[in-house]
Amino acid sequence: MRRAATAALIAVLSFLLQACALPPLDGRSESRALAPAETAGTALGRALAPEAAAHPGQSGILPLDDALESFAARVLLVRAAERTLDVQYYIWRDDITGHALLDELRHAADRGVRVRLLLDDNGHAMDATLLALDGHPGIEVRLFNPFSVRHPKALGYLTHFSRANRRMHNKSLIADGQAAIIGGRNVGDEYFGATDGVLFADLDVLATGAVLPDLSADFDRYWASGSSYPIDRIVVAARAADARPDSAAQARADPRAVRFSTALRESRFVPELLAGTLVPQWARVEMVSDDPRKGLGQARDEDLLAHQLRRVLARPPRASLDLVSPYFVPTDAGVEVFVRLAVSGVRVRILTNALEATDVSAVHSGYARHRQALLRAGVELHEMRRGASAPGRSGLLGSSGSSLHAKTFAIDGERVFVGSMNFDPRSVRLNTELGFIIDSPPMARAVAEAFEREIPAAAYAVRLDERGKLVWIERREGGDIRHTREPGASLGRSAWIGLLSLLPIEWLL
């Protein structure tokens, strides 16, 4: 009886593995990004190429810290494109901003722009919409590390955990190979200030110039990677039939959509860029990006973003390191690095989410267990409060936000990183990531100034009391408030975090 049950179980597992197998990639179409020289005659090329030629080897950078302005910049950049749009995202929501940007991509294709859209398959729930979009002759949609079983996708974690656990976290939008937006924002209402739930404070940059060919080449290698599947090989009409056909119309009719229409009318960001009246910061910029084979667990260590960062930042910080990461899991090895820097006299300041502000409680457990060791060494810890507001808040924390989502760090007031990478094991070892190292003292100083001005009013300062216990200092107009346990968290939630911090799950966080 036991032998028969075992045989039956093996048969079921074998069936599931076969059912969840992905189709072959034979015959997949081939394409490449256009070089800036090939798009020099476009509106973006005519506007940007002369300045790029005047700054050889440098890139023009414009920070996008305001949520609405960042959305408007994406839409207006898509509208300005005349030849190509290469778009790569981890999350694309079925909501107001998600459908608005899909509509813009469709309109661009209608006027003859070639659109390539690469999405991580774990970050969307729009099979029918995306399959219909892929049916446009000017648009091709691919899914990264897709799930062959669509409902429920979670079944893929049971049958192919090693692959399903690796996601494409990159975020970029490239127009005509001339201008691009990269950074921390996905596409969804919570990233652009249009939801009653969690709003993310985030940071992107618009880039032109020397870094664009590298960024386009990076998109090409992801597009052609062994993890990128044409959507029509994964999603068929029968599987997508239960999707809501009126979802796009409902999103456009939502009263909150008025905010975005207003932002588009009022935004001068891209129009002034095209007119030459908006002057970016010209600086040396180096792109760092994971080899897409990381999505299959096949990338070499030297081809990972973390290794590239160590190479680019070969000289350690001499005076200061200011780090912002919404999901901060330093691990024992990271703590050792931060402690060594702090003990050597480098001022190390770190901003992450407080437990009450994070949207991933389990990740907080991987941070919480290291707080005391960091504080004892002199590292300064700040935890962003949920729904915090600071007078005149802008820059690093944006104009609004109830949860931190920006990923950046600045070294010695000279160089700054902006991208998709969190400081956690998942970003280092599992997910693919993308970012820029920018040699820009003004941007690096802006990060430092945020720690001086904005962050104290929007975050708890975490300290050790005279007994070595954690305390959280909340700055208020009427005076500081001292918390002796996790602010805004119930005893049950705090206990749960304490339990998780004892489990061997840090490598997953």
Disulfide bonds with the S-S distance in Angstrom:
none
